[in-house]
């Protein structure tokens, strides 16, 4: 397996936990060939923390993971856009609106993970998954875009991308609301399948758009 760095996020939006970090840290405990780092949900601090992690661990592959409440599947992201438009304040109280992630950066970056092959592997592990074409405009998209910009400019040859995961059942139960959820153990299995597949494959599989969902 390639040297892999996987990141998750701290809790945000009043949530007591974030399943992205719960699953990433669980996978790090399961495997000793994986470096894991928790990123802050703060626009000013997330990308400096990511750069420090890249510099420290010098990975060949980077997978950043975030929570997308309301989604029912694990969703590898295909494209990051150069836009921050925060619906809610971050954990430091910042709420930037209509600003670029990187001034004068390209409009978008595509992932360099084989997302369709990763979806197939996650499904083969018994976990629902599909390719997503929007990572939103909050800190998750900022980190995805920032990651791809760092890889394009300062860490050539490193591949990377982003994946969103659903709420955990505990989050849904605590909120008293009805929303899709997925057990953290199953999310962990999905991330392991994704990391193994992305380490093994540099080219994606050819699957029609209709077969992705």
N, C-alpha and C positions, 0 to 999 in steps of 0.2 A: 504494500500500500504506500502511496506517496505520502510525504510529510504533509499532514493536514492540520490546518488551524480552523477551529469552529468557534463561532461566537454566538452568545445569546444576549438577551437584554434583561436589565433590572425591571422590577414591577413598575407600572405607571398607571395613570388615570384612576388612582384610588384602589387599584387591585392589590391584594396582599401578596400575590405571587405572579410570576410570568412563566408560562409553560415552555417558552423558548429556552430560557436558561435552565429550568428544571431538567428538560430533556438533554440539552447539551452537556450539562454537568454530569448527568447519569451516564451518558455515553462516554465521557472522559474517564469516569470511574471504571467502566467496563473494558476500556481499551487503553493500552499504554503507548500506542502509536499515534495518539491524537492529542493535540494541545487545545485547551479550551480557555476562553476568556469571556468574562461578563462585561458588556458595554453599558455605559450610562444612557438613559433616555433623556439626553440633553443635547440640543443642537450644537452648542459651543464645545462640548467635551467629547462627543462620540467619535468623531474622526481623528482627533489627536490620540485617543485611546486605541483606536484601530491601528493607526500608524505605529504606535509603540509596540503593539502585539506583533505586527508584521516584522518589525525590526528585530524584536527579541527572538521570535521563533523561526524566521526564515522558511516559511512553508513553501511547498510546491503547489498546494491547492488550498483555497480559502472558501469556507461556507459560512455565511452569516445567516442567522436564524432570528425571526421575529414572530410576534403574535399578531394574528389577524382575526379578532373576535367577529363572529358571525359566519366565518367560513366553516364548511363541514369537512374539508379535505386538507391534506398536506399539499401545498402548492409551490413548487419551484417557480421562481420568477424569471421571466424572459428578458425584460427590458427595464432599465432605470432611467428616469428623466431628470433633467437639470432644473428642478423646481422644488422649492419648499413652500408649502401652503398649509400651515398648522391649524387643524380643526380645534384642538385643545392645547393649553400650555404644556410644555415639557416639564420634567421634574425640577427644573430650576426656575420655572415660571415664565420662560420665554415662549413667545408665540409669533414667530416670523410669518409673514404673509407675502406671497408673490415675490420671492427672492430666489436667486439661483443657488444651487449647492456649491458650484464653482464658477466664479466670475469669468466670463469669456470661455467657459468650457463648452464642449459639444452639446447639442440638444439632448442626446441620449447615448447610452451604452447598452449593448446587448451582453448578456451573460456569456461566459466561456465554459459553462457547465453543460453537459449533454442532457438537457432538461427532459426531453421525451424519453430517453433511455432511463433516466432516474425515476420518472413517473412509472414506467413499466416495472422497474425493480421494486419500487415501494408497493405497488399493487400486488406483485408476486409475493411480497412479505405479508400480505393480508391487510394492508392499510389503504384506505381510500386516498387517491391523489389525482391531481390534474395540473397541467401547465397553466400558470397565470400570466396575463399580459399587462397587469398593472400592480405596482408595489405601493400605490398610494402617493401621498405627498408629505408624509410625516417623517419621523426619524428613521423608520425602516428604509424608505426610499432614499433618504439622505445618505445612510450608511451604504446601501447598495451602489448608488451612483459614486459616492466617495471612494468606495473600494475599487470599483472598476477604473476610476480615474487614477488612483494610486498605482494600480497594476499596469496601466497604460503608460504612466510617466516615470515612476520611480522603482517599480519592481517587475521589470520585463521578464517574460517567460513564466510568470506565475498565473495560474488560472483561478477563476473565482466566480461566485454568484451568491444569490440570496434565496431563501425559502421561508415561506410563511406557514405557521401552524395554528390550529384552532385553539379556542378556549379549552381548559381542562374541565372535567365534570365538577371538580371542587369549586371552581370559579363560578360556574353556572348555578350550582346549588346555593352558594353563599349570596349571590346576587338576587335570587328569587325570580329571575327572569327565564324565559324560554329561549334557548340559543343552542346551536350545534356545539358539540364538544367531542374531545378525543382524549382517551387516557394517556397520561404522560409516558407510560411504558410503551404504548403503541407508537407514540410520536418518536420515542427513542429508537425503536426498531426501524421506523421510517428513515430517520437521519442516518442510521448505520447503513441501510441499503443504499441511500443516496451517496454517502461518502465512498463506499466501496465501488459503486458504479462509476462515479466521477473520477476516482483514482485510476480505474481500469481503462476507461474510454476517453479519448480526446475528440472523437467524432460522434455526433448524435445519430440516432436511428431515424429513418424516414417513415413517419406516420402521418396520415392525413389529419387535418384539424378536427374533423368530426370524430376521429377515433381517440382524441386526447381526452374527451370529456365524458 
